[in-house]
Amino acid sequence: MSILNKLSHWYFSKDALPYWCVFIFDCLVVIFSGLTCYTLDHGAEMTSDNFMPIVGTLSFYLIFYIIGFRAMHTYSGVMRYTSFSDISRIAMGNFIGVTIIAILRQFFNFDDWFVPIRMRELASTFVLSTVIMWTARMIVKYMFEYYRMDQAAKPAFIYGVKNGGTSIARAINTEETRQFRLYGFISDAEDMVGKELMGIKVYRNDSNIVNKMTELNVKTLLISPLKQKALANNPVMADQLIEAGISILIMNTTTEWDGKSDISTNQLKEIEIEDLLPRDEIQTDLKAVGDMLRGKSIMITGSAGSIGSEIARQVAEFMPERIVMIDQAETPQHDMRLFMKKTYPHIKSETIVTSICNQSRMETLFKMYKPDYLFHAAAYKHVPMMEDNPCEAIQNNVNGTRIIADLSVKYGVKKFVMISTDKAVNPTNVMGCSKRICEIYVQSLDKAIKNNSKNGVTQFVTTRFGNVLGSNGSVIPLFKEQIKNGGPLTVTHPDIFRYFMLIPEACKLVLEAGTKGHGGEIFVFDMGAPVKIADLARRMIKLSGANNIDIKYTGLRDGEKLYEEVLNDQEITKPTFNKKIKIATVREYDFNKVKNMIDILIAESYKYDDMKTVTEMKKIVPEYKSNHSKYEVLDTEK
């Protein structure tokens, strides 16, 4: 018995009962099919008279079918999960069996030993047994699906009929505990409309599709990864779905899909407002970035912030020799320390807690680590805070930038990439103006190096863009918190618009612009279409499913403007190596003149007289006109 067990385990590889059941069933089907075909050829009386010898003969022939079963593993598939590949293996396994019999009959006269069975009967047996095996498996599959249908499973549509949509559908059909019942596909392709896919009807994506889903009591829409962009760029459809209370599920952004494998429903998540903001796909030349950063010493200021931390993550992918991360926020900087140690243990990373305004400390760091590239993301960025604290805005943003820019020249940094903001264009607030002054300083310094009035090799590149989704203190996390607390959602003005971009997308553009720039440029990112904040708030309320949450208009904050600009009125743009990146043609400044004016400004900031400090800022940036601010009075003074 032990030998038999070992033999069976070696032969079948599985000793579980279901595999034996499938195997025995297939063997009985072959014998039954043989008896049926013999009867049809010779008559029932002859079959009855020779029943046992015929069964013995078919049992002998069954040995060769078993070889085919083994070769194609026809019994290893679970019948309730039968797929096309299982069906094809059955046909091939039976074909192998009947082919072996046909070949052996050429060398051995089996008719002398067993009941004579003609080749046409054997061929008919192959066909009939294959059909019965196919049919049995499909019946089991559909019976299993019918009886296991969980009444709690949610009726759902799938948007997308190509690989992404069908992979979700296949995953739904093979789940042990089904979460969704598929009622239809939605297609943008006219040639698919009205057809059936996997037995499910395909509907046209038009203005009536939401009504059709409502008629069928479908409250869930699963989005193919290939259709997520289409949904984001179709606000009418998105709004109709949200208004109808239909849950929208998309593939989790943390999950990579190879475009072929099935997508488990566990990989899907409820859509968030960030996923519905219209934007074009951003392509970047990361190979060129990697070639430039690989093996180099990289310094990142503001590394604990939204932009700086993402730059650190992306830079780490290019295998630099070292990453030096600088920030004065201890706790988030500690988080970055732990992240780098866990995720990139093979890369030397230094997490330094200090201020970029600490000149002696910064000089020590430059001397110690000799950075090849520097990404400058450190800045005070909150408009209302800086409106109340202009002296600190100058000391941190302007003086801090000047310190590390000068040190970059002194210690031979190849490229200095400064992160600026759209608020620096025609600034209406202290924060935006402080960043514009930073732009002016590094540009004039770059010009001075190029015309040999100052010794150095550093190229200074500025990148300018708007709001990034999910950054610290931005509007979307604020709205989420307000919804969680029962509202209201606070919007400063019914007609206020803002540009948005994903943090990883913005940082990829920063890396490409920074590494490909030659110095002196202000790179402007195409932020896509601006978003009306009031509409954003309404969408988030609908998406949350919360009731009785209002929107409260609080009035523009100090220094805030309705519509952020990316370019100054006197500026134009030129195309670059990337269609999403443009170069702003801006006024040029004399470095010595700028340096003297900034010296005066910084000295004034340490007297902590807000009005005098802002007055000096306006001298450097004459287009700075205060808005909803106590500093408006300075614009009327002669």
Buried (B, 14 or more C-beta within 10 A) or exposed (E): EEEEEEEBEEEBEBEEEEBBEBBEBBBEBBBBBBBBBBBEBBEEEBBEEBEEEBBEBBBBBBEBBBBBBBEBBBBBBBBBBBBEEBBEBBBBBBBBBBEBBBEEBEEEEBEEEBBEBEEEBBEBBBBBBBBBBBEBBEEBBEEBBEEEEEEEBBBBBBBBBBBBBBBBBBBBBBBEEBBBBBBBBBBBEEEBBEEEBBEBEBBBBEEEBBEBBEEEEBBBBBBBBBBBBBBBBBBEBBBBBBEBEBBBBBBEEEEEBEEEEBBBBEBBBEBBBBBBBBBBEBEBBBEBBBEBBEEBBBBBBBBBBBBBBBBBBBBBEBBBBBBBBBBBBEEBBEBBBEBBEEEBEEBEBBBBBBBBBBBEBBBEBBEEBBBBBBBBBBBBBBBBBBBBBBBBBBBBBBBBBBBBBBBBBBBEBBBBBBBBBBBBBBBBBBBBBBBBBBBBBBBBBBBBBBEEEBEBEBBBBBBBBBBBBBBBEBBBEEBBEBBEEEBBBBBBBEEBBBBBBBBBBBBBBBBBBBBBBEBBBBBBBBBBEBBBBBBBBBBBBBBBEEEEBEBEBEEBBBBBBBEBBBBBEEBEBEEBEBEBBBBBBBEEBEBEEBBEBBEEBBEBBEEEEBEBBBBBBBEBBEBBBBBBBBBBEBEEEE
